[in-house]
């Protein structure tokens, strides 16, 4: 899944579940880290950051997304 698809998924989660989506992401990070699954924890950490940005209106997930 590329960055645009990830952002759109995150936007759908925020629209549907609000701040619960970010709480689930944070919980997943803790769970996967405790199980030693760092790759999965990192994925959820990145998704959580996107969820937070969308919820705080720091960017438009339906607009152009540039990755640096």
C-alpha positions as CSV (number, residue, x, y, z in Angstrom):
1,X,0.0,0.0,0.0
2,X,1.4,3.3,-1.0
3,X,1.3,6.7,0.8
4,X,-1.8,7.9,-0.9
5,X,-3.8,4.8,-0.2
6,X,-2.5,4.8,3.4
7,X,-3.6,8.4,3.9
8,X,-7.0,7.7,2.4
9,X,-7.5,4.7,4.6
10,X,-6.5,6.8,7.7
11,X,-9.0,9.5,6.6
12,X,-11.8,6.9,6.4
13,X,-10.9,5.6,9.8
14,X,-11.0,9.1,11.3
15,X,-14.3,9.8,9.6
16,X,-15.8,6.6,10.8
17,X,-14.3,6.2,14.3
18,X,-12.9,9.6,15.3
19,X,-10.2,9.6,17.9
20,X,-10.8,5.9,18.6
21,X,-8.8,5.1,15.5
22,X,-5.7,6.8,17.0
23,X,-6.2,5.1,20.3
24,X,-6.3,1.7,18.5
25,X,-3.1,2.6,16.7
26,X,-1.4,3.5,19.9
27,X,-2.5,0.3,21.6
28,X,-1.3,-1.7,18.6
29,X,2.2,-0.1,18.9
30,X,2.5,-1.1,22.5
31,X,1.2,-4.6,21.9
32,X,3.5,-5.3,19.0
33,X,6.5,-3.8,20.7
34,X,5.9,-6.0,23.8
35,X,5.8,-9.0,21.5
36,X,9.1,-8.0,19.8
37,X,7.4,-7.3,16.5
38,X,9.1,-4.0,15.7
39,X,8.1,-3.9,12.0
40,X,4.4,-4.1,12.8
41,X,4.8,-1.6,15.6
42,X,6.5,0.8,13.2
43,X,3.7,0.5,10.7
44,X,1.1,1.3,13.4
45,X,3.2,4.1,14.7
46,X,3.3,5.7,11.2
47,X,-0.5,5.1,10.8
48,X,-1.1,6.7,14.2
49,X,0.9,9.8,13.2
50,X,-1.2,10.1,10.0
51,X,-4.4,9.6,12.0
52,X,-3.3,12.4,14.4
53,X,-2.5,14.8,11.6
54,X,-5.8,14.2,9.9
55,X,-7.8,14.6,13.2
56,X,-5.9,17.8,13.9
57,X,-6.6,19.1,10.4
58,X,-2.8,19.5,9.7
59,X,-3.3,18.2,6.1
60,X,-6.0,17.2,3.7
61,X,-5.7,13.4,3.1
62,X,-7.8,13.8,-0.1
63,X,-5.4,16.4,-1.6
64,X,-2.0,15.9,-3.2
65,X,0.4,14.0,-1.0
66,X,4.1,14.4,-1.4
67,X,6.6,12.2,0.4
68,X,10.1,13.4,1.1
